[in-house]
Amino acid sequence: MGFLDGELAASESGGLLISDLGDEDVAVDLGTGGGVPGLVLATLTSCSWILVDRGDRRVTFLRWAVRQLGLEDRVEVCLVDAVDLSTGEGVGGATGELRGSVSLVTARGFAPPGPTAECAAPLLSEQGVLVVSEPPGTTRIGSEALRWPTEGLAKLGLRDLGGWTCDLADGPAGYRAIARGGSCPDRFPRRFARQMADPLF
């Protein structure tokens, strides 16, 4: 799977590997939709996963899929705004407050870079990593992170680990890994409408 092709790049930059995830780790997929990549990665790892979406129908499908795959013991599907994950507000089940406790956050088509980083940063543990699917042609190993400026990431306590591309059956896919490089200020995340109206970058 293309997502996993970036393990070497992330490792060389000091980031977490997908294969490093253990039973005690928690991973979050923002805006899971039909299940990519969160549901797919849940079948490839042994850690706990929280799949997040705001759509009733998508969440209903995801809960059905989790049952069909027999993953109920370690995969939770949350119908919630991603902003609320770091505070526990409006989040039921075993999720509780996740701020600073998540090893891996993934996102594919969730939001523009600024809001994606702002929703993910408060969740990341000390060694946590955010991995984002990027539009074709915007990411390659060693490329400058034009969509993920150093100054903007630093406001959230994040640092860029670099990007990679891989060829899939339906064309090239790009990914970017971003690690926690410090603490995220308590004022983040702002409400999603505010993030979209006044993005950090």
C-alpha positions as CSV (number, residue, x, y, z in Angstrom):
1,M,0.0,0.0,0.0
2,G,1.4,3.4,-1.0
3,F,0.9,4.9,2.5
4,L,3.3,2.3,3.9
5,D,5.9,3.1,1.3
6,G,6.8,6.2,3.3
7,E,8.0,4.2,6.4
8,L,11.7,4.5,5.4
9,A,11.4,8.2,4.8
10,A,9.7,8.9,8.1
11,S,12.1,6.7,10.0
12,E,15.1,8.5,8.6
13,S,13.6,11.8,9.6
14,G,13.0,10.5,13.2
15,G,9.3,9.8,12.8
16,L,7.2,6.9,13.9
17,L,6.8,3.9,11.6
18,I,3.4,2.2,10.9
19,S,5.1,-1.0,11.9
20,D,6.0,0.5,15.2
21,L,2.4,0.8,16.3
22,G,1.6,-1.6,19.1
23,D,-1.5,-2.7,21.0
24,E,-1.1,0.2,23.4
25,D,-1.1,2.9,20.7
26,V,-4.1,4.9,19.5
27,A,-4.5,6.2,16.0
28,V,-7.1,8.6,14.6
29,D,-8.3,9.0,11.0
30,L,-9.9,12.4,10.4
31,G,-12.8,12.5,7.9
32,T,-12.8,8.7,7.3
33,G,-15.6,8.8,4.8
34,G,-15.8,5.4,3.1
35,G,-12.9,4.0,5.1
36,V,-9.7,5.2,3.4
37,P,-7.2,5.1,4.8
38,G,-8.4,4.6,8.4
39,L,-10.4,1.4,8.0
40,V,-7.8,-0.2,5.7
41,L,-4.9,0.6,8.1
42,A,-6.9,-0.7,11.0
43,T,-6.9,-4.1,9.3
44,L,-3.1,-3.9,8.9
45,T,-2.2,-2.8,12.5
46,S,-2.8,-4.0,16.0
47,C,-3.4,-0.7,17.7
48,S,-6.7,1.0,18.6
49,W,-8.3,3.2,15.9
50,I,-10.8,6.0,16.1
51,L,-12.5,6.8,12.8
52,V,-14.0,10.3,12.8
53,D,-16.7,11.7,10.5
54,R,-19.5,14.2,10.7
55,G,-21.8,12.4,8.3
56,D,-24.6,10.2,9.7
57,R,-24.7,7.9,6.7
58,R,-20.9,7.5,6.5
59,V,-20.7,6.7,10.2
60,T,-23.5,4.2,9.8
61,F,-21.6,2.5,7.0
62,L,-18.3,2.5,8.9
63,R,-19.9,1.0,12.0
64,W,-21.3,-1.8,9.8
65,A,-18.0,-2.3,8.1
66,V,-16.2,-2.5,11.5
67,R,-18.6,-5.2,12.7
68,Q,-18.2,-7.2,9.4
69,L,-14.4,-7.1,9.8
70,G,-14.6,-8.1,13.4
71,L,-12.7,-5.0,14.6
72,E,-15.2,-3.8,17.3
73,D,-12.7,-4.5,20.1
74,R,-10.2,-1.9,18.9
75,V,-11.9,0.3,16.3
76,E,-14.4,3.0,17.4
77,V,-16.4,5.1,14.9
78,C,-17.2,8.6,16.2
79,L,-19.9,10.9,14.8
80,V,-18.3,14.1,16.0
81,D,-16.5,17.3,14.9
82,A,-12.7,16.6,14.8
83,V,-12.2,19.7,16.9
84,D,-13.9,18.1,19.8
85,L,-11.6,15.1,19.9
86,S,-8.9,16.9,21.9
87,T,-11.3,18.0,24.6
88,G,-13.7,15.1,24.7
89,E,-16.7,17.4,24.2
90,G,-19.5,15.6,22.5
91,V,-17.4,12.4,22.3
92,G,-18.9,9.2,23.7
93,G,-17.7,5.7,24.2
94,A,-14.2,5.0,25.4
95,T,-12.7,7.9,23.5
96,G,-12.7,10.5,26.3
97,E,-10.1,13.2,26.1
98,L,-7.5,12.4,23.5
99,R,-5.3,15.5,23.7
100,G,-1.6,14.6,23.6
101,S,-2.3,10.8,23.5
102,V,-2.4,9.8,19.8
103,S,0.5,8.1,18.1
104,L,-0.7,8.5,14.5
105,V,-3.2,10.8,12.9
106,T,-4.1,10.2,9.2
107,A,-6.1,12.4,6.9
108,R,-7.2,12.1,3.3
109,G,-9.3,14.9,1.7
110,F,-10.2,16.1,5.2
111,A,-9.5,19.9,4.9
112,P,-6.9,22.3,3.6
113,P,-3.4,22.1,5.2
114,G,-3.9,24.7,7.9
115,P,-7.1,23.3,9.4
116,T,-5.9,19.7,9.0
117,A,-2.8,20.5,11.0
118,E,-4.8,22.5,13.6
119,C,-7.1,19.6,14.2
120,A,-4.4,17.0,14.4
121,A,-1.7,18.8,16.4
122,P,-3.4,18.8,19.8
123,L,-4.0,15.1,19.5
124,L,-0.4,14.0,18.9
125,S,1.6,12.4,21.6
126,E,5.3,13.3,22.2
127,Q,6.4,10.9,19.4
128,G,3.2,11.3,17.4
129,V,3.0,11.8,13.6
130,L,0.4,13.2,11.2
131,V,0.4,11.6,7.8
132,V,-1.6,13.4,5.1
133,S,-2.6,12.3,1.5
134,E,-1.5,15.1,-0.8
135,P,-2.7,16.1,-4.3
136,P,-0.7,14.7,-7.2
137,G,2.4,16.6,-8.0
138,T,2.7,18.5,-4.7
139,T,4.8,16.0,-2.8
140,R,8.1,14.2,-3.3
141,I,10.8,13.0,-1.0
142,G,13.0,15.9,0.0
143,S,10.7,18.5,-1.6
144,E,10.1,21.8,0.0
145,A,6.8,21.8,1.9
146,L,5.1,24.6,0.1
147,R,1.7,23.6,1.4
148,W,3.1,23.1,4.9
149,P,5.2,26.1,5.8
150,T,7.7,25.7,8.6
151,E,6.5,28.9,10.4
152,G,2.9,27.8,10.3
153,L,3.6,24.3,11.6
154,A,5.8,25.8,14.4
155,K,2.7,27.7,15.7
156,L,1.2,24.3,16.4
157,G,4.3,22.6,17.8
158,L,4.8,20.6,14.6
159,R,7.7,19.9,12.2
160,D,7.8,18.6,8.7
161,L,9.4,15.2,8.1
162,G,9.1,15.3,4.3
163,G,7.0,13.8,1.6
164,W,7.0,10.8,-0.7
165,T,5.1,9.6,-3.8
166,C,4.3,6.1,-5.0
167,D,2.6,4.8,-8.1
168,L,-0.7,3.1,-7.6
169,A,-3.0,1.3,-10.1
170,D,-5.0,4.5,-10.6
171,G,-2.0,6.9,-10.8
172,P,0.6,8.5,-8.5
173,A,-0.2,9.2,-4.9
174,G,1.5,11.7,-2.6
175,Y,1.9,11.8,1.2
176,R,3.4,14.1,3.8
177,A,4.6,13.2,7.3
178,I,4.5,15.8,10.0
179,A,5.7,15.2,13.6
180,R,5.2,16.8,16.9
181,G,8.2,19.0,17.6
182,G,6.9,20.7,20.7
183,S,3.8,21.3,22.7
184,C,0.6,22.6,21.0
185,P,-0.7,25.8,22.6
186,D,-3.9,25.3,24.6
187,R,-5.8,27.7,22.5
188,F,-5.8,25.2,19.6
189,P,-7.8,23.9,18.0
190,R,-10.2,26.8,17.3
191,R,-13.7,26.0,16.2
192,F,-13.7,24.6,12.6
193,A,-15.6,27.6,11.1
194,R,-12.9,29.9,12.6
195,Q,-10.1,27.8,11.2
196,M,-11.6,27.9,7.7
197,A,-12.2,31.6,7.8
198,D,-8.8,32.5,9.2
199,P,-6.4,29.6,8.6
200,L,-3.0,29.6,10.2
201,F,-1.5,28.9,6.7
